[in-house]
């Protein structure tokens, strides 16, 4: 699975300015594919909207199990996404919208 393909498909959504896809193995239930997005405008696209968008571009086995919307994507000093700084998904909706696909 190419994470770059997932990121490109997420970034193709008009409501997304930055996107990252990571496999997290620090979550209960084993490794999971998590999609992180930062909105292009004031309203972030929801998980169902992003899932529908990805279904048009990716096979089911490349579908993230969770979507996390961040106000701002963490960047490293050279301006690339700092993957180590991406937060673990939570069920709280105050900072991140998370939808579990189980």
JOGIGI-V394625 format. One record per run of one state. SS is the DSSP state (~ for helix, > for strand, _ for the rest). FROM is the first residue (numbers start at 1). TO is the last residue. Records with the same first field share a line. If there is no record, write none. Layout:
SS=FROM-TO, FROM-TO
//
This chain:
_=1-2, 12-15, 25-31, 40-46, 56-59, 63-65, 71-74, 76-80, 82-82, 86-102
~=3-11, 47-55, 60-62, 83-85
>=16-24, 32-39, 66-70, 75-75, 81-81
//
